[in-house]
């Protein structure tokens, strides 16, 4: 799935659009409610397409959600 960047604050992928400045995720123009931490997590990943984002990097941004961390790697 390709990432399209309309501006620094708008990121599009598939039928989704992330407005970084407004803190909104939209699907086909309809706003989807997303809590702040998952939204920030998604934004970090979208801003680095094709790159590996390490746990340490996410931890430094306070974006790790303990219940989602796999302890087996």
C-alpha positions as CSV (number, residue, x, y, z in Angstrom):
1,X,0.0,0.0,0.0
2,X,1.6,3.3,-1.1
3,X,1.8,6.3,1.1
4,X,0.8,9.6,-0.5
5,X,1.9,12.8,1.2
6,X,-0.3,15.8,0.3
7,X,1.5,18.2,2.6
8,X,3.5,17.8,5.8
9,X,0.3,17.5,7.8
10,X,-1.7,15.2,5.5
11,X,-0.7,11.6,5.0
12,X,-2.8,9.2,2.8
13,X,-2.7,5.5,2.6
14,X,-5.3,3.4,0.8
15,X,-8.7,4.8,1.7
16,X,-7.3,6.5,4.9
17,X,-6.1,10.0,5.5
18,X,-4.2,11.2,8.5
19,X,-4.3,14.9,9.3
20,X,-1.4,15.3,11.7
21,X,-2.2,18.9,12.6
22,X,-5.8,18.3,13.4
23,X,-5.1,14.9,15.0
24,X,-7.7,13.2,12.9
25,X,-7.9,9.8,11.0
26,X,-10.4,9.6,8.2
27,X,-11.7,6.8,6.1
28,X,-13.2,7.9,2.8
29,X,-13.7,11.3,4.4
30,X,-15.4,10.0,7.5
31,X,-13.6,10.8,10.8
32,X,-12.6,7.7,12.8
33,X,-12.2,8.2,16.6
34,X,-8.7,7.2,17.7
35,X,-7.2,7.8,21.1
36,X,-4.1,10.1,21.2
37,X,-1.5,7.5,21.8
38,X,-2.5,5.1,19.0
39,X,-2.8,8.1,16.7
40,X,0.7,9.2,17.5
41,X,2.0,5.6,17.0
42,X,0.3,5.5,13.6
43,X,1.8,8.9,12.7
44,X,5.3,7.8,13.6
45,X,5.0,4.7,11.4
46,X,3.5,6.7,8.5
47,X,6.2,9.3,8.6
48,X,8.8,6.6,8.1
49,X,7.5,4.4,5.3
50,X,9.6,1.3,4.5
51,X,11.8,1.8,7.6
52,X,12.0,-0.3,10.8
53,X,11.0,1.6,13.9
54,X,12.6,0.1,16.9
55,X,11.1,-0.4,20.4
56,X,13.7,1.9,21.7
57,X,12.6,4.7,19.3
58,X,9.0,4.2,20.3
59,X,9.9,4.1,23.9
60,X,11.8,7.4,23.6
61,X,8.5,8.9,22.2
62,X,6.5,7.3,25.0
63,X,4.5,5.4,22.4
64,X,4.8,1.9,23.7
65,X,1.5,0.3,24.8
66,X,2.5,-2.4,27.4
67,X,-0.3,-4.7,26.5
68,X,0.7,-4.8,22.9
69,X,4.4,-5.5,23.4
70,X,5.4,-9.0,22.5
71,X,8.0,-10.5,24.9
72,X,8.9,-13.2,22.4
73,X,11.0,-12.1,19.5
